[in-house]
Amino acid sequence: MGTLHGGILCDIGDAAMGLAFASTLSAEESFTTVELKINFFRPVWKAQLKAEGKVIQRGRTIGYVECNVTDENDRLIAKLNSTCLVLQGKKAAGR
């Protein structure tokens, strides 16, 4: 239909949130996403996009992360949020 597929916006937002959340982990921890939501606010035909993830809450086992995807004019394109589960011990091994 000529616009950027929403899955691409979801992918870059998920990556930004994942990097933000990973920055809170110790060497013995890992995490997995248990929920992800995205809202689309405007279509993208051609733009330079920026995805910024921010950890809102990091508990011992659960974290909450948000992300804004904006264009080169700082217009909000999409907003995402995610709930992450911290994995420790055997559950984090090999991840």
BAGUSE-307067 format. One record per atom (N, C-alpha, C, O, CB): residue in one letter; atom name; x, y negated, z. Coordinates in nm, 2 decimals, always signed. Atoms other than C-alpha are relative to their C-alpha. Last residue first. Glycine has a CB too. Layout:
BEGIN
code|site|X|Y|Z
A|CA|X|Y|Z
...
% end
This chain:
BEGIN
code|site|X|Y|Z
R|N|+0.08|+0.10|+0.07
R|CA|+2.08|+1.71|+2.67
R|C|+0.08|-0.12|-0.02
R|O|+0.03|-0.22|-0.08
R|CB|-0.13|-0.04|+0.08
G|N|-0.01|-0.01|+0.14
G|CA|+2.29|+2.01|+2.76
G|C|-0.08|-0.10|-0.08
G|O|-0.09|-0.09|-0.20
G|CB|-0.05|+0.13|-0.04
A|N|-0.12|-0.06|+0.06
A|CA|+2.19|+2.02|+3.12
A|C|-0.01|+0.01|-0.15
A|O|-0.12|+0.06|-0.20
A|CB|+0.02|+0.14|+0.07
A|N|-0.08|+0.10|+0.08
A|CA|+1.92|+1.77|+3.22
A|C|+0.12|+0.06|-0.07
A|O|+0.18|+0.00|-0.16
A|CB|+0.05|-0.11|+0.09
K|N|+0.09|+0.06|+0.11
K|CA|+1.66|+2.03|+3.33
K|C|+0.08|-0.10|-0.09
K|O|+0.04|-0.12|-0.20
K|CB|-0.12|-0.06|+0.06
K|N|+0.00|-0.09|+0.11
K|CA|+1.94|+2.22|+3.52
K|C|-0.09|-0.05|-0.11
K|O|-0.06|-0.02|-0.23
K|CB|-0.06|+0.13|+0.05
G|N|-0.05|-0.14|-0.02
G|CA|+2.01|+1.92|+3.74
G|C|-0.01|+0.09|-0.12
G|O|+0.03|+0.04|-0.23
G|CB|-0.09|+0.07|+0.11
Q|N|-0.12|-0.02|-0.08
Q|CA|+1.81|+1.61|+3.67
Q|C|+0.03|+0.15|+0.01
Q|O|-0.05|+0.23|-0.01
Q|CB|-0.03|-0.07|+0.14
L|N|-0.03|-0.14|-0.02
L|CA|+1.55|+1.49|+3.41
L|C|+0.13|+0.01|+0.08
L|O|+0.23|-0.06|+0.05
L|CB|+0.02|+0.08|-0.14
V|N|-0.14|-0.02|-0.02
V|CA|+1.40|+1.15|+3.43
V|C|+0.02|+0.15|+0.03
V|O|-0.05|+0.21|+0.11
V|CB|+0.05|-0.09|+0.12
L|N|-0.02|-0.09|-0.11
L|CA|+1.05|+1.13|+3.27
L|C|+0.15|+0.03|+0.02
L|O|+0.22|+0.07|-0.08
L|CB|-0.07|+0.14|-0.02
C|N|-0.11|-0.09|+0.01
C|CA|+0.98|+0.83|+3.05
C|C|+0.01|+0.09|+0.13
C|O|-0.01|+0.04|+0.24
C|CB|+0.14|-0.07|-0.02
T|N|-0.03|-0.05|-0.13
T|CA|+0.67|+0.63|+3.00
T|C|+0.10|+0.11|-0.02
T|O|+0.09|+0.20|-0.11
T|CB|-0.13|+0.06|+0.07
S|N|-0.03|-0.14|-0.01
S|CA|+0.66|+0.42|+2.69
S|C|+0.02|+0.04|+0.15
S|O|+0.07|-0.04|+0.23
S|CB|+0.12|+0.03|-0.08
N|N|-0.03|-0.03|-0.14
N|CA|+0.53|+0.08|+2.57
N|C|+0.02|+0.16|+0.01
N|O|-0.04|+0.23|-0.07
N|CB|-0.10|-0.05|+0.10
L|N|+0.00|-0.14|-0.04
L|CA|+0.53|-0.07|+2.23
L|C|+0.02|+0.01|+0.15
L|O|+0.07|-0.08|+0.21
L|CB|+0.11|+0.08|-0.08
K|N|-0.04|-0.02|-0.14
K|CA|+0.45|-0.41|+2.08
K|C|-0.02|+0.14|+0.04
K|O|-0.12|+0.21|+0.01
K|CB|-0.09|-0.10|+0.10
A|N|+0.05|-0.11|-0.07
A|CA|+0.44|-0.49|+1.71
A|C|+0.05|+0.00|+0.15
A|O|+0.15|-0.05|+0.18
A|CB|+0.03|+0.14|-0.07
I|N|+0.05|-0.09|+0.09
I|CA|+0.50|-0.77|+1.47
I|C|-0.07|+0.12|+0.06
I|O|-0.18|+0.16|+0.02
I|CB|+0.12|+0.05|-0.09
L|N|+0.02|-0.13|-0.06
L|CA|+0.55|-1.06|+1.71
L|C|-0.06|+0.09|-0.11
L|O|-0.17|+0.06|-0.16
L|CB|-0.08|-0.01|+0.12
R|N|+0.14|-0.03|-0.01
R|CA|+0.68|-1.36|+1.51
R|C|-0.01|+0.14|+0.05
R|O|+0.06|+0.23|+0.01
R|CB|-0.07|-0.02|-0.13
D|N|+0.04|-0.03|-0.14
D|CA|+1.04|-1.46|+1.60
D|C|-0.15|+0.02|+0.01
D|O|-0.20|+0.01|+0.12
D|CB|+0.04|-0.11|+0.09
N|N|+0.06|+0.13|-0.05
N|CA|+1.09|-1.61|+1.25
N|C|-0.05|+0.02|+0.14
N|O|-0.13|-0.07|+0.19
N|CB|-0.11|-0.04|-0.10
E|N|-0.10|+0.10|+0.00
E|CA|+1.33|-1.32|+1.16
E|C|-0.05|-0.14|+0.04
E|O|+0.03|-0.23|+0.07
E|CB|+0.07|-0.01|-0.14
D|N|-0.07|+0.03|+0.13
D|CA|+1.07|-1.07|+1.25
D|C|+0.10|-0.11|+0.02
D|O|+0.12|-0.16|+0.13
D|CB|-0.11|-0.04|-0.11
T|N|+0.02|+0.13|+0.06
T|CA|+0.98|-0.93|+1.59
T|C|+0.06|-0.01|-0.13
T|O|+0.15|+0.06|-0.17
T|CB|+0.04|-0.11|+0.10
V|N|-0.06|+0.00|+0.13
V|CA|+0.94|-0.59|+1.75
V|C|-0.04|-0.13|-0.06
V|O|-0.16|-0.16|-0.08
V|CB|-0.05|+0.13|-0.09
N|N|+0.06|+0.09|+0.10
N|CA|+0.87|-0.62|+2.12
N|C|+0.08|+0.02|-0.13
N|O|+0.20|+0.02|-0.13
N|CB|+0.01|-0.14|+0.05
C|N|-0.08|+0.05|+0.12
C|CA|+0.95|-0.32|+2.34
C|C|-0.08|-0.10|-0.08
C|O|-0.20|-0.07|-0.11
C|CB|+0.05|+0.11|-0.08
E|N|+0.07|+0.08|+0.11
E|CA|+0.84|-0.20|+2.68
E|C|+0.09|-0.04|-0.11
E|O|+0.21|-0.05|-0.08
E|CB|-0.08|-0.12|+0.07
V|N|-0.08|+0.08|+0.09
V|CA|+0.97|+0.07|+2.92
V|C|-0.09|-0.07|-0.10
V|O|-0.19|-0.01|-0.14
V|CB|+0.11|+0.08|-0.07
Y|N|+0.09|+0.07|+0.10
Y|CA|+0.82|+0.25|+3.22
Y|C|+0.08|-0.10|-0.07
Y|O|+0.15|-0.18|-0.02
Y|CB|-0.12|-0.07|+0.08
G|N|-0.03|+0.14|+0.04
G|CA|+1.02|+0.50|+3.42
G|C|-0.10|-0.05|-0.10
G|O|-0.16|+0.02|-0.17
G|CB|+0.14|-0.01|-0.05
I|N|+0.08|+0.06|+0.11
I|CA|+0.94|+0.81|+3.62
I|C|+0.04|-0.14|-0.03
I|O|+0.08|-0.21|+0.06
I|CB|-0.15|+0.00|+0.04
T|N|+0.04|-0.10|+0.10
T|CA|+1.15|+1.05|+3.83
T|C|-0.07|-0.06|-0.12
T|O|-0.08|+0.00|-0.22
T|CB|-0.08|+0.10|+0.06
R|N|-0.09|-0.12|-0.01
R|CA|+1.35|+0.84|+4.08
R|C|-0.03|+0.10|-0.11
R|O|+0.06|+0.16|-0.16
R|CB|-0.02|+0.06|+0.14
G|N|+0.01|-0.07|-0.12
G|CA|+1.18|+0.51|+3.97
G|C|+0.09|+0.12|+0.00
G|O|+0.17|+0.14|-0.09
G|CB|-0.14|+0.05|+0.03
R|N|-0.08|-0.13|+0.01
R|CA|+1.27|+0.28|+3.69
R|C|-0.01|+0.06|+0.14
R|O|+0.05|+0.00|+0.24
R|CB|+0.15|-0.03|-0.04
Q|N|-0.01|-0.07|-0.13
Q|CA|+1.02|+0.00|+3.62
Q|C|+0.08|+0.13|-0.01
Q|O|+0.05|+0.21|-0.11
Q|CB|-0.15|+0.03|+0.05
I|N|+0.08|+0.07|-0.10
I|CA|+1.01|-0.26|+3.35
I|C|+0.00|+0.06|+0.14
I|O|+0.01|-0.01|+0.24
I|CB|-0.15|+0.00|-0.06
V|N|+0.05|-0.08|-0.11
V|CA|+1.30|-0.14|+3.14
V|C|-0.08|-0.08|+0.10
V|O|-0.03|-0.18|+0.15
V|CB|+0.12|+0.08|+0.07
K|N|-0.03|+0.05|-0.13
K|CA|+1.33|-0.36|+2.83
K|C|-0.06|+0.10|+0.10
K|O|-0.18|+0.13|+0.09
K|CB|-0.06|-0.14|+0.02
G|N|+0.05|-0.08|-0.11
G|CA|+1.36|-0.27|+2.47
G|C|+0.04|-0.05|+0.13
G|O|+0.15|-0.10|+0.15
G|CB|+0.04|+0.15|-0.02
E|N|-0.06|+0.02|-0.13
E|CA|+1.42|-0.53|+2.20
E|C|-0.07|+0.08|+0.10
E|O|-0.19|+0.06|+0.14
E|CB|+0.00|-0.15|+0.03
A|N|+0.07|-0.07|-0.11
A|CA|+1.34|-0.44|+1.84
A|C|+0.08|-0.01|+0.13
A|O|+0.20|+0.02|+0.13
A|CB|-0.02|+0.15|-0.04
K|N|-0.08|-0.02|-0.12
K|CA|+1.45|-0.69|+1.57
K|C|-0.09|+0.07|+0.10
K|O|-0.20|+0.03|+0.13
K|CB|+0.05|-0.14|+0.06
L|N|+0.07|-0.03|-0.12
L|CA|+1.32|-0.69|+1.21
L|C|+0.10|+0.02|+0.12
L|O|+0.21|+0.06|+0.10
L|CB|-0.08|+0.12|-0.01
Q|N|-0.11|-0.05|-0.08
Q|CA|+1.45|-0.86|+0.90
Q|C|-0.06|+0.01|+0.14
Q|O|-0.11|-0.08|+0.20
Q|CB|+0.12|-0.10|+0.00
A|N|-0.05|+0.08|-0.12
A|CA|+1.15|-0.90|+0.68
A|C|+0.12|+0.07|+0.06
A|O|+0.15|+0.18|+0.04
A|CB|-0.12|-0.01|+0.11
K|N|-0.15|+0.02|+0.01
K|CA|+0.98|-0.79|+0.36
K|C|+0.04|-0.08|+0.12
K|O|+0.00|-0.20|+0.13
K|CB|+0.05|-0.06|-0.14
W|N|-0.03|-0.03|+0.14
W|CA|+0.62|-0.67|+0.34
W|C|+0.15|+0.00|-0.02
W|O|+0.21|+0.09|-0.08
W|CB|-0.07|-0.10|-0.10
V|N|-0.14|+0.04|+0.04
V|CA|+0.55|-0.64|+0.71
V|C|+0.01|+0.04|-0.15
V|O|+0.00|+0.16|-0.18
V|CB|+0.11|+0.07|+0.09
P|N|-0.07|-0.08|+0.10
P|CA|+0.19|-0.64|+0.83
P|C|+0.14|-0.05|-0.03
P|O|+0.17|-0.17|-0.01
P|CB|-0.09|+0.01|-0.12
R|N|-0.01|+0.06|+0.13
R|CA|+0.09|-0.82|+1.16
R|C|+0.07|+0.10|-0.10
R|O|+0.16|+0.17|-0.06
R|CB|+0.07|-0.14|+0.00
F|N|+0.06|+0.13|+0.00
F|CA|-0.01|-0.72|+1.51
F|C|+0.00|-0.07|-0.14
F|O|-0.09|-0.15|-0.17
F|CB|+0.07|-0.09|+0.10
F|N|-0.05|+0.08|+0.12
F|CA|+0.05|-0.35|+1.54
F|C|-0.07|-0.13|-0.01
F|O|-0.20|-0.13|+0.00
F|CB|-0.02|+0.09|-0.13
N|N|+0.10|+0.09|+0.06
N|CA|+0.01|-0.19|+1.88
N|C|+0.06|-0.08|-0.11
N|O|+0.17|-0.14|-0.09
N|CB|-0.07|-0.10|+0.11
I|N|-0.04|+0.12|+0.08
I|CA|+0.22|+0.10|+1.98
I|C|-0.12|-0.07|-0.04
I|O|-0.22|-0.01|-0.07
I|CB|+0.09|+0.05|-0.12
K|N|+0.11|+0.07|+0.06
K|CA|+0.20|+0.37|+2.25
K|C|+0.05|-0.12|-0.07
K|O|+0.15|-0.19|-0.03
K|CB|-0.11|-0.05|+0.11
L|N|-0.04|+0.11|+0.08
L|CA|+0.44|+0.63|+2.38
L|C|-0.12|-0.06|-0.07
L|O|-0.21|+0.01|-0.12
L|CB|+0.11|+0.05|-0.11
E|N|+0.11|+0.08|+0.06
E|CA|+0.40|+0.89|+2.65
E|C|+0.06|-0.12|-0.08
E|O|+0.15|-0.18|-0.04
E|CB|-0.11|-0.05|+0.11
V|N|+0.12|-0.08|-0.02
V|CA|+0.61|+1.17|+2.80
V|C|-0.12|-0.07|-0.06
V|O|-0.23|-0.02|-0.07
V|CB|-0.02|+0.02|+0.15
T|N|+0.12|+0.09|+0.01
T|CA|+0.95|+1.05|+2.67
T|C|-0.13|+0.09|+0.02
T|O|-0.14|+0.19|-0.04
T|CB|-0.01|-0.07|-0.14
T|N|+0.08|-0.03|+0.11
T|CA|+1.24|+1.26|+2.79
T|C|-0.12|-0.09|+0.00
T|O|-0.16|-0.13|+0.11
T|CB|-0.05|+0.15|+0.00
F|N|+0.14|+0.04|+0.00
F|CA|+1.53|+1.18|+3.01
F|C|-0.08|+0.05|-0.12
F|O|-0.02|+0.09|-0.22
F|CB|-0.02|-0.15|+0.02
S|N|+0.05|+0.02|+0.13
S|CA|+1.88|+1.27|+3.11
S|C|-0.14|-0.04|+0.01
S|O|-0.19|-0.06|+0.12
S|CB|+0.02|+0.13|-0.09
E|N|+0.14|+0.01|+0.03
E|CA|+2.07|+1.27|+3.44
E|C|-0.02|-0.01|-0.16
E|O|+0.07|-0.05|-0.23
E|CB|-0.06|-0.12|+0.06
E|N|+0.06|-0.13|-0.02
E|CA|+2.41|+1.39|+3.56
E|C|-0.15|+0.00|-0.04
E|O|-0.22|+0.10|-0.03
E|CB|+0.01|+0.04|+0.15
A|N|-0.06|-0.10|+0.09
A|CA|+2.60|+1.09|+3.42
A|C|-0.06|+0.14|+0.01
A|O|-0.06|+0.22|-0.08
A|CB|+0.15|+0.02|+0.03
S|N|-0.13|-0.04|-0.04
S|CA|+2.36|+0.85|+3.59
S|C|+0.06|+0.11|-0.10
S|O|-0.02|+0.15|-0.18
S|CB|+0.00|+0.05|+0.15
L|N|-0.03|-0.14|-0.05
L|CA|+2.08|+0.70|+3.40
L|C|+0.14|+0.02|+0.05
L|O|+0.23|-0.05|+0.00
L|CB|-0.03|+0.10|-0.12
T|N|+0.03|-0.01|-0.14
T|CA|+1.97|+0.33|+3.38
T|C|+0.04|+0.14|+0.06
T|O|+0.03|+0.16|+0.18
T|CB|-0.15|-0.02|+0.03
S|N|-0.10|+0.08|-0.07
S|CA|+2.13|+0.26|+3.04
S|C|-0.02|+0.01|+0.15
S|O|+0.07|-0.03|+0.23
S|CB|-0.01|-0.14|-0.05
A|N|-0.12|-0.07|-0.02
A|CA|+1.93|+0.55|+2.90
A|C|+0.11|-0.07|+0.08
A|O|+0.19|-0.01|+0.15
A|CB|+0.06|+0.05|-0.14
F|N|+0.02|-0.09|-0.12
F|CA|+1.62|+0.35|+2.96
F|C|+0.12|+0.08|+0.02
F|O|+0.15|+0.11|+0.14
F|CB|-0.12|+0.09|-0.03
A|N|+0.02|+0.08|-0.12
A|CA|+1.73|+0.06|+2.73
A|C|-0.01|+0.10|+0.13
A|O|+0.05|+0.07|+0.23
A|CB|-0.12|-0.09|-0.01
L|N|-0.13|+0.05|-0.04
L|CA|+1.86|+0.30|+2.47
L|C|-0.01|-0.08|+0.13
L|O|+0.08|-0.07|+0.21
L|CB|+0.06|-0.09|-0.11
G|N|-0.09|-0.11|-0.04
G|CA|+1.54|+0.49|+2.46
G|C|+0.13|-0.05|+0.05
G|O|+0.18|+0.00|+0.15
G|CB|+0.01|+0.10|-0.11
M|N|+0.04|-0.04|-0.14
M|CA|+1.33|+0.17|+2.45
M|C|+0.09|+0.11|+0.05
M|O|+0.12|+0.11|+0.17
M|CB|-0.15|+0.04|+0.00
A|N|-0.04|+0.11|-0.09
A|CA|+1.53|+0.05|+2.15
A|C|-0.04|+0.03|+0.14
A|O|+0.04|+0.00|+0.23
A|CB|-0.07|-0.13|-0.05
A|N|-0.14|-0.01|-0.01
A|CA|+1.50|+0.39|+1.97
A|C|+0.05|-0.11|+0.10
A|O|+0.13|-0.09|+0.19
A|CB|+0.07|-0.02|-0.13
D|N|-0.03|-0.11|-0.09
D|CA|+1.13|+0.40|+2.04
D|C|+0.15|+0.01|+0.02
D|O|+0.19|+0.04|+0.13
D|CB|-0.05|+0.14|-0.07
G|N|+0.04|+0.03|-0.13
G|CA|+1.09|+0.06|+1.89
G|C|+0.03|+0.11|+0.10
G|O|+0.08|+0.08|+0.21
G|CB|-0.15|-0.03|+0.01
I|N|-0.10|+0.09|-0.05
I|CA|+1.29|+0.15|+1.58
I|C|-0.03|-0.05|+0.14
I|O|+0.05|-0.08|+0.22
I|CB|+0.01|-0.12|-0.09
D|N|-0.13|-0.06|-0.01
D|CA|+1.08|+0.46|+1.53
D|C|+0.10|-0.10|+0.06
D|O|+0.18|-0.06|+0.15
D|CB|+0.05|+0.05|-0.14
C|N|+0.01|-0.08|-0.12
C|CA|+0.74|+0.30|+1.60
C|C|+0.14|+0.06|+0.02
C|O|+0.19|+0.07|+0.14
C|CB|-0.10|+0.12|-0.02
L|N|+0.01|+0.09|-0.11
L|CA|+0.81|+0.03|+1.34
L|C|+0.01|+0.08|+0.14
L|O|+0.07|+0.04|+0.23
L|CB|-0.12|-0.09|+0.00
I|N|-0.14|+0.06|+0.00
I|CA|+0.92|+0.30|+1.09
I|C|+0.00|-0.10|+0.12
I|O|+0.10|-0.10|+0.19
I|CB|+0.03|-0.08|-0.13
G|N|-0.09|-0.10|-0.06
G|CA|+0.60|+0.50|+1.17
G|C|+0.14|-0.06|+0.01
G|O|+0.21|-0.02|+0.10
G|CB|+0.00|+0.13|-0.08
G|N|-0.01|+0.02|-0.15
G|CA|+0.40|+0.19|+1.09
G|C|+0.09|+0.09|+0.07
G|O|+0.13|+0.06|+0.18
G|CB|-0.14|+0.01|+0.05
H|N|+0.07|-0.11|-0.07
H|CA|+0.49|+0.22|+0.72
H|C|+0.01|-0.02|+0.15
H|O|+0.12|-0.05|+0.20
H|CB|+0.04|+0.14|-0.04
L|N|-0.09|-0.10|-0.07
L|CA|+0.62|-0.11|+0.58
L|C|-0.09|+0.10|+0.08
L|O|-0.18|+0.05|+0.15
L|CB|+0.10|-0.08|+0.10
T|N|-0.06|+0.04|-0.13
T|CA|+0.37|-0.27|+0.35
T|C|+0.08|+0.11|+0.06
T|O|+0.07|+0.22|+0.03
T|CB|-0.12|-0.05|+0.10
G|N|-0.09|+0.11|+0.01
G|CA|+0.31|-0.22|-0.02
G|C|+0.05|-0.06|+0.13
G|O|+0.14|-0.14|+0.13
G|CB|-0.08|-0.11|-0.07
M|N|+0.08|+0.12|+0.00
M|CA|+0.00|+0.00|+0.00
M|C|+0.09|-0.13|+0.00
M|O|+0.03|-0.24|+0.01
M|CB|-0.09|+0.00|+0.12
% end
